[in-house]
């Protein structure tokens, strides 16, 4: 079948219709936006398996997709006053140094990633088991509230806020500490951290996606900006045009997906996040046993 507007991208050497990249990312981002995830974890295997883009530049291109697309989703949450800045700050405080450490670990200690990937995959599957349990165990989910979270306490030790008439209390340092390690994983693998942070906040801290979605997207965006810079300086620049086309579709998907989120029940969002974590965990574990 002849695809219209066929083009060969100069850096990745991928040959496809210029309509395919934005269409794929629109669908991915639209599905994932409600959970505070950009969908980059689905885009990476698509690039590798379908496009045959397997050089280190594929990770840089994945980061570039986040850089172009995420601001539109974050803007939607911010415009609707659903962007929770205190949570965003404590996440970014951890992921930013983490991704830098992760990149240098990647080029020095983790040339062979199979065992480390197996460990991360097993951790993700354990998180997925917790999420699956809560899908059935949680009888009363948090309802969406048009009132934004109201901060009661915010310092380096504690974040306490009210949302939907319920009080939530987090250890700020612990969230930043977790975000630091998620940033390291992002630096090692070349992925954003939203797909890891979102399920942890949902499964173990019981924070509703209506509160953390904008924050995890913003954290992923910051991680990816640093990722693009580091990969480019390291001689593995992204495919700029392909990343831009991915970003156009992702921007539209995240924008409209974020807008739709307030109409989605928390249980449906929980199922979407669980499916994403299962996908990543399964692929990481099975890749260990492949030659």
C-alpha positions in Angstrom: 0.0 0.0 0.0 1.4 3.4 -1.0 1.2 5.9 1.8 0.5 9.6 0.9 3.1 12.2 1.6 5.9 9.6 2.0 9.1 11.0 3.5 12.5 9.7 4.7 13.6 11.5 7.8 17.3 12.4 7.6 18.6 11.5 11.1 16.5 8.4 11.9 16.3 7.2 8.3 12.7 6.3 9.0 10.5 6.3 5.9 6.8 6.9 6.4 4.0 9.2 5.7 4.3 12.5 7.6 0.7 12.0 8.7 1.5 8.8 10.7 3.7 10.3 13.5 1.1 12.9 14.7 -1.8 10.5 14.3 -0.1 7.9 16.5 0.9 10.3 19.2 -2.5 12.0 19.2 -4.1 8.7 20.1 -1.5 7.8 22.6 -1.5 11.2 24.4 -5.2 11.5 24.4 -5.5 8.1 26.2 -2.8 8.8 28.7 -3.4 12.5 29.5 -6.0 11.7 32.2 -3.4 9.9 34.3 -0.7 12.6 34.1 1.3 10.6 31.6 2.5 11.8 28.2 2.5 8.3 26.6 6.2 8.4 25.8 6.6 4.9 27.2 4.3 3.6 24.4 6.0 5.8 21.8 9.4 4.3 22.4 8.5 0.7 21.5 6.5 2.0 18.5 9.6 3.8 17.2 11.8 0.7 17.7 9.4 -2.0 16.5 7.4 -0.3 13.8 9.7 2.4 12.5 12.9 0.4 13.1 14.6 3.4 14.8 17.1 1.7 17.1 20.0 4.1 17.5 20.5 6.0 20.8 18.9 9.0 19.0 15.6 7.2 19.5 15.6 8.0 23.2 16.5 11.7 22.4 13.6 11.8 20.0 11.3 10.4 22.6 12.4 13.1 25.0 11.8 15.7 22.3 8.3 14.5 21.9 7.7 15.3 25.5 9.3 18.7 25.2 7.0 19.7 22.3 3.8 18.1 23.6 3.6 18.3 27.4 3.3 22.1 27.7 -0.1 22.0 26.0 -1.4 19.5 28.5 0.1 21.4 31.4 -1.5 24.6 30.0 -4.9 23.0 30.0 -4.6 22.0 33.6 -3.3 25.4 34.6 -6.1 27.2 32.7 -8.7 25.2 34.6 -6.9 25.9 37.9 -6.1 22.2 38.2 -2.3 22.6 38.2 -1.0 22.0 41.8 2.2 24.0 42.0 3.5 22.7 45.5 3.4 19.1 44.3 5.0 20.0 41.0 7.9 21.7 42.8 8.7 18.8 45.1 8.6 16.4 42.1 10.9 18.6 39.9 13.3 19.1 42.8 14.0 15.4 42.6 13.7 14.5 38.9 16.0 17.3 37.7 19.2 16.2 39.4 18.1 12.6 39.1 18.1 12.6 35.3 21.6 14.1 35.2 23.0 11.4 37.5 21.2 8.8 35.5 22.8 9.8 32.2 26.3 9.6 33.7 25.5 6.3 35.2 24.3 5.1 31.8 27.6 5.9 30.1 29.8 4.6 32.9 28.2 1.7 34.8 25.1 0.6 32.9 26.3 -0.3 29.4 24.6 -3.7 30.0 21.0 -2.8 31.1 19.3 -6.2 31.1 19.6 -6.9 34.9 18.8 -3.4 35.9 15.8 -3.4 33.6 14.6 -6.7 35.1 14.7 -5.1 38.6 12.7 -2.0 37.4 10.2 -4.3 35.7 9.7 -6.4 38.8 9.1 -3.2 40.9 6.6 -1.9 38.3 4.7 -5.2 38.3 4.5 -5.1 42.1 3.1 -1.6 41.8 0.6 -2.9 39.2 -0.5 -5.6 41.6 -1.2 -2.9 44.2 -3.2 -0.9 41.7 -5.2 -3.9 40.6 -6.0 -4.7 44.2 -7.2 -1.2 44.7 -9.4 -1.3 41.6 -11.5 -3.9 43.4 -10.9 -2.9 47.1 -11.5 0.8 47.0 -15.3 1.2 47.3 -15.5 5.0 47.3 -13.3 6.9 44.9 -12.5 10.6 45.2 -14.8 12.7 43.1 -13.7 15.5 40.8 -14.0 18.9 42.4 -14.1 22.2 40.5 -12.4 23.8 43.5 -8.6 23.5 43.2 -6.6 21.9 46.0 -6.2 24.3 49.0 -2.7 24.2 50.5 -2.7 24.0 54.3 1.1 23.3 54.9 3.9 23.4 52.4 7.6 23.1 53.4 10.5 20.7 52.8 9.0 18.2 55.3 5.2 18.3 54.7 2.7 19.0 52.1 -0.9 19.1 53.5 -3.9 20.1 51.4 -7.6 19.8 51.0 -9.3 18.5 47.9 -12.9 17.4 47.4 -13.5 17.9 51.1 -10.8 15.4 52.1 -7.4 16.2 53.7 -4.2 14.8 52.3 -0.8 14.8 54.0 2.4 14.0 52.2 6.0 13.8 53.3 7.6 16.3 50.9 11.1 15.0 51.3 10.0 11.4 50.6 8.2 12.4 47.4 11.4 14.3 46.3 13.5 11.3 47.2 11.4 9.0 45.1 11.4 11.5 42.3 15.2 11.6 42.4 15.4 7.8 41.7 12.7 8.1 39.1 14.8 10.8 37.4 17.8 8.4 37.5 15.8 5.7 35.8 14.7 8.3 33.2 18.3 9.3 32.6 19.5 5.7 32.2 16.7 4.6 29.9 16.0 7.9 28.1 12.3 8.1 29.2 10.3 10.6 31.2 9.3 9.8 34.7 5.6 10.4 34.6 4.7 6.8 33.9 6.6 5.8 37.1 5.6 8.7 39.4 1.9 8.7 38.6 1.2 5.1 39.7 3.2 5.5 42.8 1.3 8.6 43.8 -2.0 6.8 43.1 -1.2 3.4 44.6 0.8 4.3 47.7 -0.1 7.9 48.6 -3.8 7.7 47.5 -3.5 11.1 45.7 -6.3 11.5 43.1 -5.2 11.9 39.5 -7.2 15.1 39.4 -4.6 16.6 41.7 -1.3 15.1 40.4 -1.8 14.9 36.6 -0.5 18.4 35.8 2.4 17.9 38.3 3.6 14.6 36.9 3.4 16.0 33.3 5.4 19.0 34.3 8.1 16.8 36.0 8.3 14.7 32.9 8.7 17.8 30.7 11.6 19.1 32.8 13.3 15.7 32.8 13.0 15.5 29.0 14.4 19.0 28.4 17.5 18.0 30.3 17.5 14.6 28.4 17.4 16.3 25.0 20.3 18.6 26.0 22.4 15.8 27.4 21.9 13.3 24.5 22.6 16.1 22.0 25.8 17.1 23.8 26.8 13.4 24.0 26.6 13.1 20.2 23.1 11.5 19.9 20.9 14.3 18.7 17.2 13.6 18.2 15.5 13.5 14.8 14.2 17.0 15.1 11.6 16.9 12.4 10.2 13.5 13.5 10.2 14.7 17.1 8.3 17.8 16.0 5.6 15.8 14.2 5.3 13.5 17.2 5.0 16.6 19.3 2.2 18.1 17.2 0.0 15.1 17.6 0.9 14.7 21.3 0.2 18.3 22.0 -3.3 18.0 20.6 -3.9 14.7 22.4 -2.7 16.0 25.8 -4.7 19.2 25.4 -8.0 17.5 24.7 -7.2 14.5 27.0 -6.6 16.9 29.9 -9.8 18.7 29.2 -11.7 15.5 29.2 -10.2 14.2 32.5 -12.6 16.0 34.8 -15.5 14.1 33.2 -13.8 10.7 33.8 -14.4 8.7 37.0 -11.3 8.1 39.1 -11.7 4.3 38.7 -11.4 4.6 34.9 -8.3 6.7 35.3 -6.9 4.1 37.7 -7.5 1.3 35.1 -5.7 3.3 32.4 -2.7 3.9 34.7 -2.7 0.3 35.7 -2.7 -0.9 32.1 0.3 1.4 31.3 2.3 0.1 34.3 1.6 -3.5 33.4 2.7 -2.8 29.8 6.0 -1.3 30.9 6.7 -3.9 33.6 5.9 -6.9 31.4 8.1 -5.6 28.6 11.0 -4.8 30.9 10.9 -8.3 32.5 10.4 -10.2 29.3 13.2 -8.3 27.6 15.6 -9.8 30.2 15.0 -13.3 28.8 15.4 -12.3 25.1 18.7 -12.7 23.5 
